[in-house]
Amino acid sequence: MNRRIATLVAVLILFLAGHAWGQTGGTSWDRLKPEEQKTLQPFKERWNSMTPDRQERLRNGADRWQRMTPAERDQANQRYQKWRELPPERKETIRKRYDEFKKLPPNEQQQIRERSKWYKELPQEERRSIREKYQQMTPEQRQDARQRFRTMTPDENRNYFKGRKK
């Protein structure tokens, strides 16, 4: 069961972070490295009929999986289990947001990553407080806040919510 989950996690990682592969003919199963074959075993029967792009994404994911520590693999399994439990509508929303994110210029993607990291590093109580204050805003106030956040530093973001009344 764990091997199956591990393989599925590798596939998900590939799906979300795959890169285009320029080779037109793909790679036959027999030409894969033994460690790749081991990780990609669930795909053996249909491997040769896959597009080169899909094969490359799977191979990249298998490579990342092999380089992970046992703790990283456990974390990946846990994330995959959470993903599987999400309702289809939520998964679709996440996929759409990811697609939108990937269309942003690199500097905007980096800003979002930095703000996300900043938020995750906040104490849980402070995150809860920010969420509550945001949820109590009117749609117009939320739009204004989103526009301001794009130009504010993380500390300015924090102070923005500290100054808001409930």
N, C-alpha and C positions, 0 to 999 in steps of 0.2 A: 504494500500500500504506500509506504514512504517513497519507494522508487518511482511509483506512478505519480505521486504528488510532485516529487522533485522534477520529473520530466515535464509535467504540466506547467510548473513554475518556469522552467527554462523556456518553454514555448511562449508563455505570457511575456516574459522579459524580451524575447525576440520580437514578438508582435509589437510591443510598445516602443522598442528602441532599435528596430531593424534598419539597416542601411541598404540602399540599392546595390545590386551586384551586377557588374558589367558583362560578365561571361554569358554567352548566349546558350551554351549547351548544358550548363549545370555540371554537377559531379555525380557520377554513378556511386551507388552504395559501396561497391567493392573498393573504390578509391578513397573512401573515408579512413581516417586514422582509427585504430582500434578503440581509443578512448572516446572518440566521437560516436562510433557505432554503439558503444555501450550506453552512452547518454541518450542517443537518439533511437534506441531500439524500438520504441513504440511506433516509429515512423517507417520502419524498414520496408514493410509491404508496399507502401505508396511512395517511397522516396524517389524512385526513378521517374515517376509521373508528375512530380512537383515542379513548379516553375523554378528557374535558377534563383530568382529573387527570394522565394520562400526557403529554398535550400540554404542560401547564404545566411538568412536571418536565423534559421535554426542552428546552423553551424556556429555562428557568432554567440548565440545563447548557450550552446553546449560548452563552448570555450570559456565563457564567463562563469558558467556553473562549475566547471572543473577547477577554476582559479579561486572559487569561494572557500572560505574557511567553514568548518562545520557550524559555527555560530551564525555566519552569514546565510548559510543554507537554511538553517532553522528559521531565521527571520524571513527569508524569502518564502518559505513554506507557510508561515503564519500570514504573511500578506496575501498570498494566493488563496488561502482558506477564507480570509475576509472577503476577497474579491468574489469568490464563488458564491458566498452567502448573500451578496448584494442582489436586489431585485433588478430585472433586466432594464427597467427605465433608468435606474441610477447608473448602471454600467454605461448605457448609451449617453447619458449626460456627461459622464467622466470622459468617455471617448471623444465627444464633441469638444469639450473644453481642452483636452490634450491636443486635438487637431488645431484648434484656434491658437493655443500656446505655441505650437511648432511653427505657425505662420508669422509670429511676431519677430521683429528684428532681434538679433542676438543680445544687444544691450538691454532691451526690454525683458527678455527672458531671464537675463542675469539679475535684473532688479527684482523680478518676481521671486526668483530663487532666494535672493538675499532677504527679502521681506518674509518669506515663508520660514526661513531659518531663524530669523529674529523672533517671529511669533512663536515658533515651537520651543524656543529657549526661554520664553517668558514663564514665570511661575504659573501654575495651573489657575490659581485664584485670579491673577491679573488677566489671563486669557478669558476666563469666565466673565469677568467684569466687562471686558471689551466686547465680547459677543453679546452680552445682555444690552449694553448701551447701543450697539449697532442695530440690534433687533427692535429696539424701541424707537428708532429714527423713522421719520416719514420716508417714502420713496425719494422725494426730492433731496432730503438731507443725506440719504445714503449715496445718491449720485454725486452730490457735492463732496462727500467724504472720499469716495473713490477717486474723484478727480484730484483732490488735494493730496491723497496718498501717493499718487504717481510722481509728485514733485517733492514730497517731504522725505526727510531722513527717518530712520526707524525711531530715533528719540523724539522727533517732532510728532510722529504718529502716536506714540505713547502719550505724550503731553496733550495731544488733541482730545483723546478720550478721557484723560484725567480731569480736564477742564469742563467736560460736558456734564450737565445735570441729568439725573435719571428721570 
